[in-house]
Amino acid sequence: MNCLILLSVYLLNNLLVLIKLIYLQVLKTLIEENMNVLKFKKLVESAKVPNKATSGSNGFDLTATSKEWHDEFQAYVYGTGIAVEIPKGYVGLLFPRSSVRKYALTMANCVGVIDSDYRGEIMATFRPTNPYQGKVYNVGDKCCQLVVVPAPEFEIKEVDELSDTERGTKGHGEADENK
């Protein structure tokens, strides 16, 4: 009789442990699905984890793991050694860091777009702005920042007319004229 009771208690304890483990796994899955998680993968050993400088920062700083000069583009191409999984419904925007003002560089495409289905290395291309002032980013420097923002889906519809606005078709500085 005592053996039967001990066996029952043992099985009940193991069942409770198993239930707790299943519960924790389900909870973890629910948390990951409902939280904003940005998954990234290191493609090279020297890659740095993307990080924000402060809790109020929106951009994740990315560090250069490679630097190549491309004669064809007259530009430096910096590899970050990481790939990210931008969640569906979002887009990653790659911007120069504010520190770019200390360098003789400008980002070649101004803003890079990283679509949610892209899984390759994040790379940034910078062109020298002054061939006589040679300060550029080097491997190990934080060279750009990734900002992830919502990107809603839109249906494209051709129409004969667009709605009227006060501004209308004024652009390229015309909207400020006659104020």
N, C-alpha and C positions, 0 to 999 in steps of 0.2 A: 504494500500500500504506500509506504514512504517513498519507494522508488518511483511509483507512478506520479505522486505529487511533485517530487523533485524534477522528474522529466517534464511535467506539465509547466512548472515554473520556468524551467530552462527554455522550453519551446516558446512560451509566452514572451519571455525577455528577448529572445532572438527575433521574434515576430515584431515586437515593438521597435527594436533597433532597425530592422528592415523597413518598417513603415516610416520611421524618422528619416532614414537615408533617402527614401523615395520622395518624401515630403520636401526635404531640403533641395533635391535635384529639380523638382517641379517648381519650387519657389525661385531657385536660381534662374531657371529658364524664363519664368514670368518676368522677373526683374530685368533680365537682359533684353527681353522683347519690348518691355515698356520703358526702358531707359534709353537715353541717347548714348549709344556705344559706338565709338569709331574704332573699327578693327584695323590694324596695320600689320604688315609683315616685313621683317628685316630681310633684305635681299643680299646684303653683304655684312660681314662680321662687324665692320666699323660703323655701321649705321647707328644713329642716335634716336632714341624714343622722341617722337614729336611732343613738344611741351609748350605750355603757355607761361609767359614770363610772370604774370600775376593772376590772381583769381578773377580780376576784371578784364583780362585780355580776351579777345575773341579769336585771334589768330594763333594757330599752332606753329611755333618756330621749327623750321626744317634746316638741318645741317648738311653742308656739302661733304660728300664722301668721294667725289671725283670732280675733276676740272679738265676740260679739253677745249683747245682752241680750234675753231672750225673756220678755215680760210674762206670756204664757200659763203658762209653767212657773216663773216667778219665779226664773230661773236664767241663768247665763252659759253659752253654748255656744262652746267653743274648737275651731277647726279646726286640724289639724296640717299640712295641705297634702300629706300622703302617703297612699298606699295600700300595703298589703303583700300578699304572697302567702304565707299561712300554709300550710305543707306539709300534705297530706292525712294524717290520723292525729294532728294536733296542733290546739290551739286557742290563740288569743291572748287573754290576760287583761289588761285595761287597769285599772291601779290608780292612785290618787293617789300622788304622790311623798311622801317623808317630809317635805319642805319645806312641805307643806300646813299643817302646824301653825303656821307663821308667818303664815298668811293666814286671813281670816274666811270660809273656804270648806269645803264638804264635797262629795265626788263624789255626784251625785244618785242613781245606781244602785249605789253602793259599788264594784262591779266590773263593768266592761264586758266582754262576750264577743264576740270576733271569730272567726267561723267560718272554716274553711279555704276556703270557696267565696265569701266576701265580698271584693269588689275595690274598694269605695268608700273615700272619705276616712275616716281615723280621726278621730273627734271625741270630745270629752269634755265632759260637762255638770256644772257645779258650782253649788251653791246657796249663797248667803251665809248664814253662821251668826249674824252679828251686824250688823244694819243700821247700827249706829253706828260700827263699826270697819270702814272701807272698803277695807282692803288686799286686793286681788285680783290674780290673774295678769294680765299684759298681753301683748300680742303681742311675741314675742321671748323670753318666759320659758319655761323647761322646765316643763311643767304636769302631765304624767302619765308613766307608764312602762308599757311593753309587756313582758309576760312570756309566753313561748311554752312550753307544756307538752304532753306526750303526752295524747291523748284517745282511748282505745280505743273501738272499736265494741262495743255490747252488744245482745243480743237481749232483748226485753222479754217476760217471762213472768208471767202471773198465777198465783198459788198460793193455796191455802187457808190455809197456815201458813208462818211464817218460822222459821228456826232460833232456838233459845234462846241467850241470852247472859247474863252476870252482870248487866249493866246493864239489860237488858230494855227497858221502855218509859219509863224515867226520862229526863227531859230538862228543859231550861230551868232548870238549876241543881239539879234533884232528884238527879242522879247523885252530887253531892258530899255530900248529906245523910247523916247516920248513919255517918260514917267515923270 
